[in-house]
Amino acid sequence: MTSTSPLDRIPLLEALPPADRARLQGRLAELRVPAGGVIFNRGDQGDRLFVLAEGSAEAYLPPEGGASRVLLRRLGPGDHFGELAVVDGGLRTASVAAVTEVRLLTLARQDFLDAVLASPQGARVLVEAMAQQLRLSAALLTGRASRNTVLELEAARSLSDTVAERVARWNGSWAFVAFLVVITVAWSAFNAASDRPFDPYPFVFFNLVLAVLVALQGPLLMMAQNREVAADRAAAEAGYRVNLKNELALERLVREVEELRRARPK
């Protein structure tokens, strides 16, 4: 096998003895996937190991319930993936899609088990690779997902937001109703009783003032409402992240319990 073989750049297979690597060279199959294409989906049967020879890809959890997908790992040339489902013969735990056009080398599950697990060096590298994947999953689970969205919005508050919220709060109070009643009564009484009224009946100027007030209130109320919508959306996103983290943690616990059950002596 020449030094330009793609297997020389794969840590998982580089640890194998030269004879085993030469035997695997003839068992590798090539697969090309266009940009945006799905290499495999979560829940597919894990029947082969994938090695990324050219291009880039992303491993992710598919979107559910209208939420966006969760990125787990970015893959580049030399990276391998799909070994977890290949080892235990289970289903894929995540999806992988091509970011750019990719060239993949695939190795059937039985060939992988016969070559890699039969070699002490290959088994050691496999354990290290799976430990790295577990570390990434643990980092995703142990990171804090909860956020105080109220404090974040307060920190990003602008002067226009403050004015809009105060106007909306005042307009929705009895103080504003009382203010309008008092101004209306005082205005009408003064102009009706005065010998030289500045706004005689039918109080055209007063109607103009009220019209300007209403015209200004509309945009300010909409600005305050938009801010409330943004706050609700931020709170919903924070809640989604917390729920997603809890779901991942439960899936991990169920998987570990199942592994302990399988490993228990009968």
ZIQUIPE-V740311 format. One record per backbone hydrogen bond with DSSP energy under -0.5 kcal/mol. NH is the residue of the N-H (numbers start at 1). CO is the residue of the C=O. E is the energy in kcal/mol with one decimal. If there is no record, write none. Layout:
# ZIQUIPE-V740311
nh=NH co=CO e=E
nh=NH co=CO e=E
This chain:
# ZIQUIPE-V740311
nh=5 co=2 e=-1.4
nh=8 co=5 e=-1.6
nh=9 co=6 e=-1.3
nh=10 co=7 e=-1.4
nh=11 co=9 e=-0.7
nh=13 co=10 e=-0.7
nh=14 co=10 e=-2.6
nh=15 co=11 e=-1.0
nh=16 co=13 e=-1.2
nh=21 co=17 e=-2.2
nh=22 co=18 e=-2.4
nh=23 co=19 e=-1.8
nh=24 co=20 e=-2.0
nh=25 co=21 e=-1.7
nh=26 co=22 e=-0.7
nh=27 co=24 e=-1.5
nh=28 co=24 e=-0.9
nh=28 co=25 e=-0.6
nh=29 co=106 e=-2.4
nh=31 co=104 e=-2.7
nh=33 co=102 e=-2.0
nh=36 co=98 e=-2.7
nh=37 co=34 e=-2.2
nh=39 co=37 e=-0.5
nh=39 co=96 e=-2.5
nh=40 co=96 e=-1.4
nh=43 co=92 e=-2.0
nh=44 co=41 e=-2.0
nh=46 co=90 e=-2.0
nh=47 co=45 e=-1.5
nh=49 co=107 e=-2.9
nh=50 co=81 e=-2.3
nh=51 co=105 e=-2.3
nh=52 co=79 e=-3.1
nh=53 co=51 e=-0.8
nh=53 co=103 e=-2.4
nh=54 co=103 e=-1.5
nh=57 co=75 e=-1.9
nh=58 co=97 e=-2.5
nh=59 co=73 e=-3.0
nh=60 co=95 e=-2.9
nh=61 co=70 e=-2.7
nh=62 co=60 e=-0.5
nh=67 co=64 e=-1.5
nh=70 co=61 e=-1.8
nh=71 co=69 e=-0.6
nh=72 co=59 e=-3.0
nh=73 co=59 e=-1.9
nh=75 co=57 e=-3.2
nh=78 co=52 e=-3.7
nh=79 co=76 e=-2.2
nh=81 co=50 e=-2.3
nh=86 co=82 e=-1.3
nh=87 co=83 e=-2.4
nh=88 co=84 e=-1.9
nh=89 co=85 e=-1.3
nh=92 co=44 e=-3.0
nh=95 co=60 e=-2.9
nh=96 co=40 e=-2.3
nh=97 co=58 e=-2.2
nh=98 co=37 e=-3.1
nh=99 co=56 e=-2.1
nh=100 co=56 e=-1.7
nh=102 co=33 e=-2.5
nh=103 co=54 e=-1.9
nh=104 co=31 e=-3.9
nh=104 co=102 e=-0.5
nh=105 co=51 e=-2.8
nh=106 co=29 e=-3.2
nh=107 co=49 e=-2.2
nh=109 co=47 e=-2.0
nh=112 co=108 e=-2.3
nh=113 co=109 e=-2.6
nh=114 co=110 e=-2.6
nh=115 co=111 e=-2.0
nh=116 co=112 e=-2.5
nh=117 co=112 e=-0.8
nh=117 co=113 e=-0.5
nh=119 co=116 e=-1.2
nh=123 co=119 e=-2.7
nh=124 co=120 e=-2.1
nh=125 co=121 e=-2.2
nh=126 co=122 e=-2.3
nh=127 co=123 e=-2.3
nh=128 co=124 e=-2.1
nh=129 co=125 e=-2.4
nh=130 co=126 e=-2.6
nh=131 co=127 e=-2.3
nh=132 co=128 e=-1.9
nh=133 co=129 e=-1.8
nh=134 co=130 e=-2.3
nh=135 co=131 e=-2.2
nh=136 co=132 e=-2.1
nh=137 co=133 e=-2.2
nh=138 co=134 e=-2.5
nh=139 co=135 e=-2.3
nh=140 co=136 e=-1.8
nh=141 co=137 e=-2.0
nh=142 co=138 e=-2.8
nh=143 co=139 e=-1.3
nh=149 co=147 e=-1.2
nh=152 co=148 e=-1.8
nh=153 co=149 e=-2.3
nh=154 co=150 e=-2.3
nh=155 co=151 e=-2.2
nh=156 co=152 e=-1.3
nh=157 co=154 e=-1.1
nh=162 co=158 e=-2.1
nh=163 co=159 e=-2.5
nh=164 co=160 e=-2.5
nh=165 co=161 e=-2.5
nh=166 co=162 e=-2.2
nh=167 co=163 e=-2.5
nh=168 co=164 e=-2.5
nh=169 co=165 e=-2.6
nh=170 co=166 e=-2.4
nh=171 co=167 e=-2.7
nh=172 co=168 e=-1.3
nh=173 co=170 e=-1.5
nh=176 co=170 e=-0.6
nh=177 co=173 e=-1.2
nh=178 co=174 e=-2.9
nh=179 co=175 e=-2.3
nh=180 co=176 e=-2.3
nh=181 co=177 e=-2.2
nh=182 co=178 e=-2.6
nh=183 co=179 e=-2.6
nh=184 co=180 e=-2.5
nh=185 co=181 e=-2.5
nh=186 co=182 e=-2.6
nh=187 co=183 e=-2.8
nh=188 co=184 e=-2.4
nh=189 co=185 e=-2.8
nh=190 co=186 e=-2.4
nh=191 co=187 e=-2.2
nh=192 co=188 e=-2.0
nh=193 co=189 e=-2.1
nh=194 co=190 e=-1.5
nh=197 co=194 e=-0.5
nh=203 co=200 e=-2.2
nh=204 co=200 e=-0.6
nh=207 co=203 e=-2.0
nh=208 co=204 e=-1.9
nh=209 co=205 e=-2.3
nh=210 co=206 e=-2.4
nh=211 co=207 e=-2.2
nh=212 co=208 e=-2.4
nh=213 co=209 e=-2.3
nh=214 co=210 e=-2.4
nh=215 co=211 e=-2.4
nh=216 co=212 e=-2.0
nh=217 co=213 e=-1.9
nh=218 co=214 e=-1.8
nh=219 co=215 e=-0.8
nh=220 co=216 e=-1.5
nh=221 co=217 e=-2.9
nh=222 co=218 e=-2.1
nh=223 co=219 e=-2.5
nh=224 co=220 e=-2.1
nh=225 co=221 e=-2.3
nh=226 co=222 e=-2.7
nh=227 co=223 e=-1.9
nh=228 co=224 e=-1.8
nh=229 co=225 e=-2.3
nh=230 co=226 e=-2.3
nh=231 co=227 e=-2.2
nh=232 co=228 e=-2.5
nh=233 co=229 e=-2.4
nh=234 co=230 e=-2.4
nh=235 co=231 e=-2.3
nh=236 co=232 e=-2.2
nh=237 co=233 e=-2.5
nh=238 co=234 e=-2.3
nh=239 co=235 e=-2.4
nh=240 co=236 e=-2.2
nh=241 co=237 e=-2.2
nh=242 co=238 e=-2.1
nh=243 co=239 e=-2.5
nh=244 co=240 e=-2.7
nh=245 co=241 e=-2.5
nh=246 co=242 e=-2.4
nh=247 co=243 e=-2.4
nh=248 co=244 e=-2.6
nh=249 co=245 e=-2.5
nh=250 co=246 e=-2.4
nh=251 co=247 e=-2.5
nh=252 co=248 e=-2.4
nh=253 co=249 e=-2.4
nh=254 co=250 e=-2.7
nh=255 co=251 e=-2.3
nh=256 co=252 e=-2.5
nh=257 co=253 e=-2.7
nh=258 co=254 e=-2.2
nh=259 co=255 e=-2.2
nh=260 co=256 e=-2.4
nh=261 co=257 e=-2.3
nh=262 co=258 e=-2.2
nh=263 co=259 e=-2.1
nh=264 co=260 e=-1.0
